[in-house]
Amino acid sequence: MYSKREAVGSVTLAGDPLFGGGVDGAVVLIVLLKTGVAFAALMVSVLFMVWFERKVVSDMQNRIGPNRAGPWGTLQTLADGIKLFFKEDLLPEQADRRIFRLAPYLSIVPAFLAFAVVPLGGVITIAGRETRLQLADPPVGILFLLAMSSVAVYGVMLAGWSSGSKYPLLGSVRASAQMVSYEAALGLSMAAVVLVTGSLLTSDIVSEQSRSIVDWNLFRLGFLPFGIFLVAATAELNRPPFDLVEAEQELVGGFHTEYSSLRFALFFLAEFMSTVTMSAVMVTLFLGGPSGPGPDRGFPGAFLPVFWFLAKLMIFLFIYVWLRATLPRLRYDQLMDLGWKRLIPLSLFWLLVLAAMILDRRYGFAVFGAGILLGLLLLRAVQVGQSATDDAAGAAPAVREAG
């Protein structure tokens, strides 16, 4: 569906007038139009996601869910937003005023910027110029996604620190530690995609997967990078079962305990916007993005890929809701162990196997066998060490009683 030649020029739409000798007014208008449409689409998807999560969780818990505002409760999210807009905006006495007010925007902006590099559909013609249904396609698209996922934690961190309260501060410290723990696994999973695709352009990644379902990175890379990315992304989003940053039982509400009114709504919006954005990124990296059967040019052919993209996106949105409704929250030590002792070694091991496979299949199988053997030896060593620790802990009370 997509060619690498087409992908390179998608930022400037036609030629290179924005960065060349002059400014083309039509190109500027098209960019502004695409920005407005992308923002509106993301906002509508967030409203739908909030309603969808409430409805699915209520069905899984044998409840009705929202059913008052609008048909099937579809306007309940809008009603909640209006309610928050008219609530009193509180400002704690001990808060750092400027940072306290700035933090919600630092959470919501990276989610939209990451969504900007996601290909949504095919190629259409506007005012005689061809443009893809993608807001931007920078040469370092994957690095840009990693940067945005890292920057998003600053809003949470600064919100907790600037509140002047201990519970939000603990939540922000947890957010920082959680981001550091899972960002490496997330980056190594992306590196596996880049290694096989050979490009940092998101459009090229989609193009490499567009021939057939067998060419999706989900199958080309094996299921391990996809599984690691899904778990690490869930932790990055602070979604259950990794929502220790805002654990009600321990931290009252976490980093947003002191927020109310519109600023609390922005944090609420940022969480669901990040969920939609990260799901879109996973569709792009592992499920072929908007690629599917049918044409990708002209009208309505260019909008058929949008349907395939939304269908794949719904799969991940349902998975996130399913996880929220079924899994209990992890303990903090379990959260750290999963990130450092399991996901990072597994993602690094699989990246080495893929690199060796690209060079020669024999090297790949050798690395795979050596990695399995080393993993078994390490697992045995950990079990022996744990057994010795348990024996020493059991012997300590007996020694004290004998004394």
SULGIFEN-V543327 format. One record per backbone hydrogen bond with DSSP energy under -1.0 kcal/mol. CO is the residue of the C=O (numbers start at 1). NH is the residue of the N-H. Records with the same first field share a line. If there is no record, write none. Layout:
CO = NH, NH
This chain:
3 = 7
4 = 8
7 = 10
12 = 14
24 = 28
25 = 29
26 = 30
27 = 31
28 = 32
29 = 33
30 = 34
31 = 35
32 = 36
33 = 37
34 = 38
35 = 39
36 = 40
37 = 41
38 = 42
39 = 43
40 = 44
41 = 45
42 = 46
43 = 47
44 = 48
45 = 49
46 = 50
47 = 51
48 = 52
49 = 53
50 = 54
51 = 55
52 = 56
53 = 57
54 = 58
55 = 59
56 = 60
57 = 61
58 = 63
59 = 62
69 = 75
70 = 73
71 = 74
73 = 76
75 = 79
76 = 80
77 = 81
78 = 82
79 = 83
80 = 84
81 = 85
82 = 86
92 = 95
96 = 100
97 = 101
98 = 102
99 = 103
102 = 106
104 = 108
105 = 109
108 = 112
109 = 113
110 = 114
111 = 115
112 = 116
114 = 117
115 = 118
116 = 136
122 = 133
123 = 298
124 = 131
126 = 129
129 = 126
131 = 124
132 = 134
133 = 120
138 = 141
140 = 144
141 = 145
142 = 146
143 = 147
144 = 148
145 = 149
146 = 150
147 = 151
148 = 152
151 = 154
153 = 157
154 = 158
155 = 159
156 = 160
157 = 161
158 = 162
162 = 96
165 = 169
166 = 170
167 = 171
168 = 172
169 = 173
170 = 174
171 = 175
172 = 176
173 = 177
174 = 178
175 = 179
176 = 180
177 = 181
178 = 182
179 = 183
182 = 186
183 = 187
184 = 188
185 = 189
186 = 190
187 = 191
188 = 192
189 = 193
190 = 194
191 = 195
192 = 196
193 = 197
194 = 198
200 = 142
201 = 205
202 = 206
203 = 207
204 = 208
207 = 210
212 = 215
213 = 216
216 = 219, 220
217 = 221
223 = 227
224 = 228
225 = 229
226 = 230
227 = 231
228 = 232
229 = 233
230 = 234
231 = 235
232 = 236
233 = 237
234 = 239
235 = 238
239 = 242
241 = 330
247 = 251
248 = 252
251 = 253, 254
254 = 257
256 = 259
260 = 264
261 = 265
262 = 266
263 = 267
264 = 268
265 = 269
266 = 270
267 = 271
268 = 272
269 = 273
270 = 274
271 = 275
272 = 276
273 = 277
274 = 278
275 = 279
276 = 280
277 = 281
278 = 282
279 = 283
280 = 284
281 = 285
282 = 286
283 = 287, 289
286 = 218
288 = 291
296 = 123
298 = 302
300 = 303
302 = 122
303 = 307
304 = 308
305 = 309
306 = 310
307 = 311
308 = 312
309 = 313
310 = 314
312 = 316
313 = 317
314 = 318
315 = 319
316 = 320
317 = 321
318 = 322
319 = 323
320 = 324
321 = 325
322 = 326
323 = 327
331 = 335
332 = 336
333 = 337
334 = 338
335 = 339
336 = 340
337 = 341
338 = 343
339 = 344
342 = 346
343 = 347
344 = 348
345 = 349
346 = 350
347 = 351
348 = 352
349 = 353
350 = 354
351 = 355
352 = 356
353 = 357
354 = 358
355 = 359
356 = 360
360 = 364
361 = 365
362 = 366
363 = 367
364 = 368
365 = 369
366 = 370
367 = 371
368 = 372
369 = 373
370 = 374
371 = 375
372 = 376
373 = 377
374 = 378
375 = 379
376 = 380
377 = 381
378 = 382
379 = 383
380 = 384
381 = 385
382 = 386
383 = 387
384 = 388
385 = 389
386 = 390
387 = 391
388 = 392
389 = 393
390 = 394
391 = 395
392 = 396
395 = 399
396 = 400
397 = 401
398 = 402
399 = 403
